[in-house]
Amino acid sequence: MPGLPATGLVSARGRRSATAIWHLGRRHKEASAKGQPSDDGLGAWHAGTMVAVAQINVIVADLERSRAFYALLGVTFSARNRHGDGVAEAWVSTNTGVTIVLHSTAFAAWWDETAPQPAAGGPQMDLELESPAQLDEVVAKLTAIGATLVKPPTDMPWGQRFSIVLDPDGHRIGLKAPAQ
């Protein structure tokens, strides 16, 4: 990705391998334990950024078929509909630690009206930030280093500030923060 500092852990195609990412995490953890800044190639860029995986959105072609599949894996769900009542437009896991949400393509198109539209087979991981100001700051930093902004920070009707960026490999990353 343009603007990312060289770390010596990037492949010839410009992608970090799983091993390289593991080493970055290990170096960051060791430096943090010593109270030192991380030498992970990003410098202080991420210092102070608190983030937690909020949920994983799985966009599916057949909502009921997918619910049945995940149910066989032991996942239990509750239905979600944008109007509160009615036929399920999404299924929200209730027993998985990190929330997994199965979204119909129509429901995903409602909360993400950008182009290209979310498609079946396209997961999206959502990360929770502490505040709308932090979300806006992170989006500004990411776009400054060349990340693609899919959905600009927007106050959504469900009471969160929400944005979507693409990671270096094109995966959709939702960023959420509590509304002010």
Phi, psi and omega per residue, in radians:
M1 nan 2.311 3.139
P2 -1.011 2.424 3.075
G3 1.600 -0.239 3.095
L4 -1.334 2.331 3.134
P5 -1.122 2.598 3.082
A6 -1.250 2.403 -3.135
T7 -2.118 -0.122 -3.034
G8 1.376 0.051 -3.096
L9 -2.057 0.429 -3.094
V10 -1.900 2.375 -3.128
S11 -1.220 2.990 3.124
A12 -1.052 -0.472 3.122
R13 -1.546 0.098 3.089
G14 1.509 0.246 -3.127
R15 -1.970 2.510 3.074
R16 -1.450 2.345 3.107
S17 -1.363 2.885 3.081
A18 -1.036 -0.685 3.116
T19 -1.114 -0.736 3.130
A20 -1.100 -0.730 3.132
I21 -1.139 -0.679 3.105
W22 -1.065 -0.763 3.136
H23 -1.116 -0.689 3.091
L24 -1.046 -0.802 3.129
G25 -1.085 -0.734 3.138
R26 -1.115 -0.789 3.128
R27 -1.092 -0.695 3.118
H28 -1.119 -0.779 -3.137
K29 -1.092 -0.783 3.132
E30 -1.096 -0.770 3.135
A31 -1.131 -0.730 3.135
S32 -1.088 -0.709 -3.138
A33 -1.091 -0.502 3.125
K34 -1.598 0.007 -3.109
G35 1.272 0.415 -3.110
Q36 -1.896 2.734 3.053
P37 -1.166 2.633 -3.134
S38 -1.321 2.424 3.037
D39 -1.764 1.057 -3.073
D40 -1.809 0.198 3.118
G41 1.533 -0.168 3.123
L42 -1.865 -0.033 3.109
G43 0.965 -2.356 -3.092
A44 -1.531 0.132 -3.067
W45 -0.910 -0.763 -3.069
H46 -1.729 0.052 -3.117
A47 -1.037 2.246 3.090
G48 1.459 -0.077 3.133
T49 -1.413 2.014 3.102
M50 -1.725 2.207 -3.115
V51 -2.492 2.562 3.077
A52 -2.413 2.533 3.054
V53 -1.190 2.093 -3.100
A54 -1.574 -0.778 3.118
Q55 -2.950 2.827 3.050
I56 -2.033 2.107 3.140
N57 -1.678 2.219 3.110
V58 -2.017 1.972 -3.134
I59 -1.469 2.189 -3.011
V60 -2.206 2.644 3.122
A61 -1.381 -0.625 -3.096
D62 -2.258 1.755 -3.026
L63 -1.016 -0.805 -3.091
E64 -1.223 -0.683 3.098
R65 -1.084 -0.736 3.134
S66 -1.187 -0.714 3.102
R67 -1.042 -0.775 3.140
A68 -1.091 -0.708 3.114
F69 -1.040 -0.912 -3.111
Y70 -1.183 -0.531 3.070
A71 -1.087 -0.642 3.082
L72 -1.121 -0.409 3.072
L73 -1.467 -0.034 3.128
G74 1.708 0.088 -3.136
V75 -1.425 2.285 3.034
T76 -1.825 2.627 -3.006
F77 -2.327 2.730 2.884
S78 -2.128 2.581 -3.085
A79 -1.333 2.598 3.042
R80 -2.300 2.404 3.098
N81 -2.420 2.396 -3.067
R82 -1.082 -0.340 3.135
H83 -1.712 -0.018 3.137
G84 1.650 -0.777 3.120
D85 -2.102 2.855 3.056
G86 2.001 -2.995 -3.115
V87 -1.092 2.467 3.136
A88 -1.058 2.308 3.007
E89 -1.868 -0.242 3.105
A90 -2.721 2.712 3.046
W91 -2.107 2.201 -3.085
V92 -1.857 2.187 -3.139
S93 -1.144 2.595 -3.122
T94 -2.087 -0.035 -3.047
N95 -2.448 0.492 -3.007
T96 -1.950 0.102 -3.079
G97 1.381 -1.442 2.989
V98 -1.469 2.277 -3.085
T99 -1.161 2.301 3.008
I100 -1.937 2.243 3.132
V101 -2.106 2.155 3.024
L102 -1.565 2.123 -3.099
H103 -1.987 2.349 2.923
S104 -1.204 2.724 3.128
T105 -1.082 -0.617 3.131
A106 -1.157 -0.720 3.125
F107 -1.168 -0.742 3.107
A108 -1.087 -0.646 3.120
A109 -1.168 -0.450 3.102
W110 -1.221 -0.824 -3.102
W111 -1.503 -0.198 3.090
D112 -2.355 1.534 -3.063
E113 -1.481 0.128 -3.103
T114 -1.275 2.917 3.065
A115 -2.008 2.433 -0.030
P116 -1.271 2.655 -3.137
Q117 -1.200 2.651 3.033
P118 -1.003 2.477 -3.092
A119 -2.172 2.712 3.056
A120 -0.965 2.422 -3.098
G121 1.562 -0.047 -3.120
G122 -1.868 1.701 3.122
P123 -1.299 2.786 3.029
Q124 -2.420 2.213 3.077
M125 -1.673 2.317 3.089
D126 -1.822 2.362 3.083
L127 -1.980 2.399 -3.117
E128 -1.710 2.182 3.060
L129 -1.848 2.897 -2.994
E130 -1.321 -0.519 -3.052
S131 -2.669 2.801 3.050
P132 -1.038 -0.655 3.127
A133 -1.111 -0.711 3.116
Q134 -1.160 -0.713 3.097
L135 -1.022 -0.848 -3.131
D136 -1.065 -0.686 3.135
E137 -1.152 -0.774 3.131
V138 -1.110 -0.756 3.108
V139 -1.062 -0.739 3.132
A140 -1.093 -0.737 3.129
K141 -1.145 -0.740 -3.129
L142 -1.136 -0.778 -3.132
T143 -1.203 -0.517 3.111
A144 -1.146 -0.489 3.121
I145 -1.687 0.146 3.019
G146 1.793 0.093 3.104
A147 -1.164 2.591 3.127
T148 -1.467 2.186 3.062
L149 -1.623 2.017 -3.122
V150 -1.548 -0.811 3.141
K151 -2.275 2.071 3.132
P152 -1.157 2.751 3.116
P153 -0.923 2.208 -3.043
T154 -2.428 2.404 3.017
D155 -1.382 2.080 -3.031
M156 -1.705 2.752 -3.085
P157 -1.157 -0.274 3.122
W158 -1.537 0.133 2.997
G159 1.605 0.435 3.078
Q160 -2.324 2.701 2.929
R161 -1.527 2.380 -2.964
F162 -2.461 2.444 3.095
S163 -2.559 2.777 3.078
I164 -2.285 2.283 3.043
V165 -2.170 2.856 3.033
L166 -1.811 2.406 3.037
D167 -1.349 3.084 -3.071
P168 -1.022 -0.379 3.132
D169 -1.759 0.130 3.088
G170 1.581 0.106 3.089
H171 -1.296 2.432 -3.129
R172 -1.385 2.238 3.105
I173 -2.099 1.989 3.069
G174 -1.470 2.389 3.091
L175 -2.018 2.207 -3.077
K176 -2.181 2.597 3.011
A177 -2.597 2.612 3.081
P178 -1.044 2.511 3.103
A179 -1.176 2.718 -3.139
Q180 -1.310 nan nan
